[in-house]
Amino acid sequence: MPRNPVERNVVTRFILGFAVLTLMYVVGGAVGGPLVSMAGPVAGFIGVFVGALVAFALFAHWYARYDASFGTE
C-alpha cells in the first residue's frame, strides 16, 4: 500500500507542522484580527484565534483528502 511521502519522514512532518502553525497565525490572524479589532484589544486577540482556527480547519480538510488519496490501490 503506498504511503503519504510527507508521513514517511519525521523531518518533513515537523517542517509541515511548523509551516501550518505559522500559516495559521500569519494568514488567519491577519484576516481575523482586524475584522473585530474595532471592538477593543481583547476582541482583536479573539479574532486572531478564530482566524487561525479557520485556517487550520481548511488545511486539515485539504490534508485529509490528500492523505486519503494514498490509501486507494
N, C-alpha and C positions, 0 to 999 in steps of 0.2 A: 504494500500500500504506500503510495507516495506521501511524503510528509512536507508540511509547510517549510520552506527554506529558512524562514525567519526563526521558527521554533527549534530548528536543529542546532543552533549555535547560541550559547549563553551571551556572548558579547553582542550579537545582533539583537537579541531580545532586550538587553539592557539599553542599548542605544535607541531602539524603537520606543521603549517605555519612557526614557528621558525626553525624547523628542515629542512624544504625545503630551507629557506633562507640561513641557514648555509651550507647546502649541495651545493647550487648554487655557493657560493663563495669559498668554500674549494675545492670541486672537479672540478667544471667548471673553476674556476680561476687557479687552479694548472695545468690544462691541457691547457687552452687557453693562459695564461700569457707567459710561456716560448717559445711558438711557434713563437711569434712575438717580444719577448723582445730584440732580437739582433738588431732590427731597432731603438732602443732607449727607454728611460724610459717612454715616453708618449705612445708609441706603446704597452708597457707591460700593462699599465692600460687599454688600449682599448682591448687587448687580454683577460684580466681578465673579462671585461664586456661582451665580446662576448661569452666567455666560460660559464659564469654564465647564460647568456640568453639562450644558447643552453641547459644547464642542466635544466633550468626552463621549456623550451618548451617540453622537453622529459617527465618531471614529469607531466606537465599539460595534455599531451596526455594520459599518463598512468592513471592519476587520473580521467579524464573524462570518460574513458572506465570503470573504477572501479565503479564510481558513477552511470553510466548508467545501470550497472548490477542490481541495486536495483530497477529500475523503471519497470522491467518486472514482470508480475504476473503469 
